[in-house]
């Protein structure tokens, strides 16, 4: 996913890399591949906008302004609220083109930005309607982006906000070049590398003791670096350990920070079994007993250990696990952790819950 200027007549926000970063992060957090981030004044008029992803053919600035103006009327009036729209919404289709098979849903939301204007996010397409929990996670991303950009407003250069954003991520984040040289990293990543876990710092270069994992990681970083300036930027999830015990994964994606040379970010999600079980239970309508099983799976417990903890037989626990896998649409225990990663919010949440709704 990248920042595109569809044509010379297109209006765009003058703050460049900072709002580009915000637009890319929020579109990704919305689970979409295309997005528009627009500056809306107090009268509901579109002042300027940036686009993420390709523009439909024959698009004009006037067309986008009219579509955004109509969409603003359907948005929540309160700031920092997000909602899903009906499948195949015609205004979203005019912004992003017809939805691909299986991805007919979209997201809109209003973001408090300055006293006299808001930012409006429109993103599409995604496979399911936005759930209330997902809307809250998206709100966390908004808060992190806004704080990073506002903190950086007095600094020179384009990377300060991005570095503040990386530091707001809970999990270890390492920014690397194509040869895996470490460009910068957040505090969580410094601790991870010092402990010599699944990844380590080997003379300023990212390394791993597992050769197979290192090869996959190197290939994913190479792809991400080469996609940094192109269309269709995607993230990769790389397994760093096997199914035994507590699996670890790395998320590799093109870096939203733009310097002289393109880079990639490597994120090592940290697992919180209790919080993850609550989130998956809410998203997939698990029973309380099923949620308890998921919680123990996410902390690395085997069926025999889960049975002892919950006072059940091992056979009953295995039945529970099979039933839960059917509900979640997965086939392997390691995929519990993949679902955890795909549904998590990466950001710290320092300012209390944000309101949200789904329609």
C-alpha positions as CSV (number, residue, x, y, z in Angstrom):
1,X,0.0,0.0,0.0
2,X,1.5,3.4,-0.9
3,X,0.8,7.1,-1.2
4,X,-0.3,8.0,-4.7
5,X,-1.2,11.3,-6.4
6,X,-3.7,10.2,-9.1
7,X,-3.2,13.3,-11.3
8,X,-1.9,16.8,-11.2
9,X,-5.2,18.4,-10.4
10,X,-5.8,16.3,-7.3
11,X,-5.7,18.2,-4.1
12,X,-3.4,16.9,-1.4
13,X,-2.5,17.7,2.1
14,X,0.6,19.8,2.3
15,X,2.1,18.2,5.4
16,X,3.5,15.4,3.3
17,X,5.2,12.5,5.0
18,X,3.5,13.0,8.3
19,X,-0.1,12.7,7.1
20,X,1.0,10.1,4.5
21,X,2.2,8.0,7.4
22,X,-1.1,8.5,9.3
23,X,-3.1,7.6,6.2
24,X,-1.1,4.4,5.5
25,X,-1.3,3.2,9.2
26,X,-5.0,3.8,9.5
27,X,-5.9,2.2,6.2
28,X,-3.9,-0.9,7.2
29,X,-5.5,-1.0,10.7
30,X,-8.9,-0.8,9.0
31,X,-8.0,-4.0,7.2
32,X,-8.3,-2.4,3.8
33,X,-6.0,-1.8,0.8
34,X,-7.4,1.5,-0.3
35,X,-8.2,4.7,1.6
36,X,-8.8,8.4,1.5
37,X,-7.9,10.7,4.3
38,X,-9.5,14.1,3.9
39,X,-9.4,17.5,5.7
40,X,-13.0,18.6,6.4
41,X,-13.9,22.1,7.7
42,X,-16.7,23.0,10.1
43,X,-19.2,23.3,7.3
44,X,-18.5,19.8,6.0
45,X,-16.6,20.9,2.9
46,X,-13.5,19.0,1.7
47,X,-10.4,21.2,1.8
48,X,-7.7,18.7,0.8
49,X,-7.1,15.0,0.8
50,X,-4.5,12.2,0.4
51,X,-5.2,8.8,-1.2
52,X,-3.8,5.4,-0.4
53,X,-3.8,2.9,-3.2
54,X,-4.7,3.2,-6.9
55,X,-7.3,5.7,-8.1
56,X,-10.1,4.7,-10.5
57,X,-9.7,5.7,-14.1
58,X,-11.0,9.2,-15.0
59,X,-11.1,10.4,-11.4
60,X,-11.1,14.1,-10.8
61,X,-10.7,16.2,-7.7
62,X,-14.2,17.4,-8.1
63,X,-15.6,13.9,-8.2
64,X,-13.8,12.9,-5.0
65,X,-14.9,16.1,-3.3
66,X,-18.6,15.3,-4.0
67,X,-18.3,11.7,-2.9
68,X,-16.6,12.6,0.3
69,X,-19.2,15.4,1.0
70,X,-22.0,12.8,0.6
71,X,-20.2,10.3,2.8
72,X,-19.6,12.9,5.6
73,X,-23.4,13.1,6.0
74,X,-23.5,9.4,6.9
75,X,-20.6,9.6,9.4
76,X,-20.9,9.7,13.2
77,X,-21.0,13.3,14.4
78,X,-18.7,12.6,17.4
79,X,-15.0,12.6,16.7
80,X,-12.8,9.4,16.8
81,X,-15.8,7.2,15.9
82,X,-15.8,4.6,13.1
83,X,-18.5,2.5,11.5
84,X,-18.9,0.0,8.8
85,X,-21.1,0.6,5.8
86,X,-23.5,-1.7,3.9
87,X,-21.8,-4.1,1.5
88,X,-20.9,-2.8,-1.9
89,X,-21.8,0.8,-0.9
90,X,-22.1,2.8,-4.2
91,X,-20.2,5.8,-3.0
92,X,-17.3,3.7,-1.8
93,X,-17.3,1.9,-5.2
94,X,-17.0,5.3,-6.9
95,X,-13.9,6.1,-4.8
96,X,-12.1,2.8,-5.0
97,X,-13.7,0.8,-7.9
98,X,-15.9,-2.3,-7.6
99,X,-15.0,-4.5,-4.6
100,X,-13.1,-7.8,-5.3
101,X,-14.9,-11.1,-4.6
102,X,-15.3,-11.7,-0.8
103,X,-14.3,-8.1,0.2
104,X,-17.4,-6.0,-0.1
105,X,-17.3,-4.0,3.2
106,X,-15.9,-0.6,4.0
107,X,-15.1,1.7,6.9
108,X,-15.7,5.4,7.5
109,X,-14.8,7.6,10.5
110,X,-14.2,11.1,11.7
111,X,-11.0,12.0,13.5
112,X,-10.6,15.1,15.7
113,X,-7.6,17.1,14.3
114,X,-7.7,20.8,14.8
115,X,-10.3,23.2,16.4
116,X,-11.8,24.2,13.1
117,X,-11.5,20.9,11.1
118,X,-11.6,17.2,11.3
119,X,-9.9,14.4,9.3
120,X,-12.2,11.9,7.6
121,X,-11.1,8.4,6.9
122,X,-12.8,6.3,4.2
123,X,-11.3,2.8,3.5
124,X,-12.2,-0.2,1.5
125,X,-12.5,-3.1,0.8
126,X,-12.6,-5.6,3.7
127,X,-14.2,-9.1,4.0
128,X,-16.5,-8.4,7.0
129,X,-18.4,-5.5,8.5
130,X,-16.4,-3.5,11.1
131,X,-17.1,-4.9,14.6
132,X,-17.3,-2.6,17.6
133,X,-14.1,-4.1,19.0
134,X,-12.3,-3.5,15.7
135,X,-13.6,0.1,15.7
136,X,-12.0,0.6,19.2
137,X,-8.7,-0.9,18.0
138,X,-8.8,1.5,15.0
139,X,-9.4,4.3,17.5
140,X,-6.2,3.4,19.3
141,X,-4.3,3.8,16.1
142,X,-5.8,7.2,15.5
143,X,-4.7,8.3,19.0
144,X,-1.1,7.1,18.4
145,X,-0.9,8.7,15.0
146,X,-2.3,12.0,16.2
147,X,0.0,12.2,19.3
148,X,3.1,11.3,17.2
149,X,2.3,13.9,14.5
150,X,1.4,16.7,17.0
151,X,4.5,16.0,19.1
152,X,6.6,16.3,15.9
153,X,4.9,19.5,14.6
154,X,7.8,21.7,15.7
155,X,10.6,19.4,14.4
156,X,12.5,19.6,11.2
157,X,12.6,16.7,8.8
158,X,10.1,14.1,7.9
159,X,10.9,11.1,10.1
160,X,10.3,12.5,13.6
161,X,6.6,11.6,13.7
162,X,7.3,8.2,12.3
163,X,9.9,7.5,15.0
164,X,7.5,8.7,17.7
165,X,4.9,6.3,16.1
166,X,7.3,3.4,16.3
167,X,8.0,4.2,19.9
168,X,4.2,4.1,20.6
169,X,4.0,0.5,19.5
170,X,3.8,-2.0,22.4
171,X,5.6,-4.9,20.6
172,X,9.3,-4.8,19.5
173,X,9.7,-2.9,16.2
174,X,13.0,-3.0,14.2
175,X,13.5,-1.0,11.1
176,X,16.0,-2.6,8.7
177,X,17.4,-2.1,5.2
178,X,17.6,-4.8,2.5
179,X,20.7,-6.3,4.0
180,X,19.1,-6.5,7.5
181,X,21.2,-3.7,8.8
182,X,19.4,-2.2,11.8
183,X,18.4,1.4,11.1
184,X,16.5,2.1,14.3
185,X,14.3,0.3,16.8
186,X,12.0,1.0,19.7
187,X,12.7,0.3,23.4
188,X,10.8,-3.0,23.4
189,X,13.0,-4.2,20.5
190,X,16.2,-3.1,22.3
191,X,15.2,-5.3,25.3
192,X,14.3,-8.2,23.0
193,X,17.6,-8.2,21.2
194,X,19.6,-7.8,24.4
195,X,17.9,-10.9,25.8
196,X,19.0,-12.9,22.8
197,X,15.6,-14.4,22.0
198,X,14.4,-15.5,18.6
199,X,16.2,-12.6,17.0
200,X,19.5,-10.9,18.0
201,X,21.8,-8.0,17.0
202,X,24.9,-9.4,15.3
203,X,27.2,-6.5,14.7
204,X,24.5,-4.1,13.9
205,X,22.6,-6.6,11.7
206,X,19.5,-8.5,12.5
207,X,20.1,-12.3,12.9
208,X,18.5,-15.5,14.1
209,X,19.8,-18.9,15.2
210,X,17.2,-20.6,13.1
211,X,18.5,-20.8,9.6
212,X,15.1,-21.6,8.0
213,X,13.5,-18.6,9.8
214,X,16.3,-16.4,8.8
215,X,15.9,-17.2,5.1
216,X,12.2,-16.5,5.2
217,X,12.8,-13.3,7.1
218,X,15.5,-12.1,4.7
219,X,13.2,-12.8,1.7
220,X,10.2,-11.0,3.3
221,X,12.4,-8.0,4.1
222,X,13.7,-7.9,0.5
223,X,10.2,-8.0,-0.9
224,X,9.1,-5.3,1.4
225,X,12.0,-3.0,0.7
226,X,11.5,-3.4,-3.1
227,X,7.7,-2.7,-2.7
228,X,8.3,0.5,-0.6
229,X,7.7,2.8,-3.5
230,X,5.2,0.8,-5.4
231,X,1.5,-0.2,-5.4
232,X,-0.1,-3.1,-3.4
233,X,2.2,-3.0,-0.4
234,X,1.5,-6.1,1.8
235,X,2.8,-7.4,5.1
236,X,4.1,-10.9,5.6
237,X,3.8,-13.0,8.8
238,X,7.0,-15.2,9.2
239,X,7.1,-18.1,11.8
240,X,10.3,-17.8,13.8
241,X,9.7,-21.0,15.9
242,X,7.9,-24.3,15.4
243,X,4.5,-25.4,16.8
244,X,6.0,-26.8,20.0
245,X,5.7,-24.5,23.1
246,X,4.9,-20.8,22.5
247,X,5.3,-19.9,18.8
248,X,6.8,-16.6,17.9
249,X,6.1,-14.7,14.6
250,X,7.5,-11.7,12.9
251,X,5.4,-9.3,10.9
252,X,7.4,-7.8,8.0
253,X,6.1,-4.8,6.0
254,X,7.4,-1.8,4.0
255,X,8.4,1.0,6.3
256,X,6.1,4.0,6.3
257,X,9.2,6.1,7.1
258,X,10.8,7.5,4.0
259,X,14.5,8.3,4.0
260,X,17.2,8.2,1.3
261,X,17.0,4.4,1.1
262,X,13.8,2.3,1.3
263,X,13.5,0.2,4.5
264,X,11.2,-2.5,6.1
265,X,9.9,-2.8,9.6
266,X,10.0,-6.1,11.5
267,X,7.5,-6.4,14.3
268,X,7.6,-9.1,17.0
269,X,4.1,-9.3,18.5
270,X,3.9,-10.1,22.2
271,X,1.2,-12.4,23.3
272,X,-1.2,-11.5,26.1
273,X,-3.2,-14.7,26.6
274,X,-6.0,-13.2,28.7
275,X,-6.6,-10.1,26.6
276,X,-6.3,-12.2,23.3
277,X,-8.8,-14.7,24.5
278,X,-11.3,-12.0,25.4
279,X,-10.8,-10.4,21.9
280,X,-11.2,-13.7,20.0
281,X,-14.2,-14.6,22.1
282,X,-15.9,-11.3,21.3
283,X,-15.1,-11.6,17.6
284,X,-16.1,-15.2,17.2
285,X,-18.9,-15.6,19.8
286,X,-17.0,-18.2,21.9
287,X,-18.6,-19.5,25.1
288,X,-16.9,-18.8,28.5
289,X,-15.5,-22.3,28.6
290,X,-14.1,-22.0,25.1
291,X,-12.6,-18.6,26.0
292,X,-10.8,-20.3,28.9
293,X,-9.3,-22.9,26.6
294,X,-8.1,-20.2,24.2
295,X,-6.5,-18.3,27.0
296,X,-4.4,-21.3,28.0
297,X,-3.5,-22.1,24.4
298,X,-2.2,-18.5,24.0
299,X,0.2,-18.9,27.0
300,X,1.6,-22.1,25.5
301,X,-0.3,-24.8,27.5
302,X,-0.6,-28.3,26.0
303,X,-4.0,-30.1,26.2
304,X,-2.9,-32.1,29.3
305,X,-2.0,-28.8,31.1
306,X,-5.2,-27.2,30.0
307,X,-7.2,-30.2,31.4
308,X,-5.4,-29.9,34.8
309,X,-6.0,-26.1,35.0
310,X,-9.7,-26.3,34.1
311,X,-10.5,-29.6,35.9
312,X,-11.4,-31.4,32.7
313,X,-10.3,-34.6,31.1
314,X,-7.7,-34.3,28.3
315,X,-10.3,-35.8,25.9
316,X,-12.8,-33.1,26.7
317,X,-10.1,-30.4,26.2
318,X,-9.3,-31.9,22.7
319,X,-13.0,-31.8,21.8
320,X,-13.2,-28.2,22.9
321,X,-10.1,-27.3,20.8
322,X,-11.6,-29.0,17.7
323,X,-14.9,-27.1,18.2
324,X,-13.1,-23.8,18.7
325,X,-11.0,-24.4,15.5
326,X,-14.1,-24.9,13.5
327,X,-15.6,-21.6,14.8
328,X,-12.3,-19.7,14.1
329,X,-11.8,-21.4,10.7
330,X,-8.3,-22.7,11.5
331,X,-6.6,-26.0,11.2
332,X,-3.5,-25.8,13.4
333,X,-2.7,-24.7,17.0
334,X,-0.2,-22.2,15.7
335,X,-3.0,-20.4,13.8
336,X,-4.5,-19.3,17.2
337,X,-1.4,-17.1,17.4
338,X,-1.8,-15.9,13.8
339,X,-5.4,-14.9,14.6
340,X,-4.2,-13.1,17.7
341,X,-1.8,-11.1,15.6
342,X,-4.3,-10.3,12.9
343,X,-6.9,-9.0,15.4
344,X,-4.5,-7.1,17.8
345,X,-4.0,-3.4,18.2
346,X,-0.3,-2.6,18.0
347,X,-0.5,0.7,19.9
348,X,-0.4,1.6,23.6
349,X,-3.7,3.1,24.8
350,X,-2.8,5.8,27.3
351,X,-5.8,8.0,27.2
352,X,-8.7,5.8,28.1
353,X,-11.3,4.0,26.0
354,X,-12.6,5.6,22.8
355,X,-16.2,5.4,21.9
356,X,-17.2,3.4,18.8
357,X,-20.1,1.9,17.0
358,X,-20.8,-0.4,14.1
359,X,-23.6,-0.1,11.5
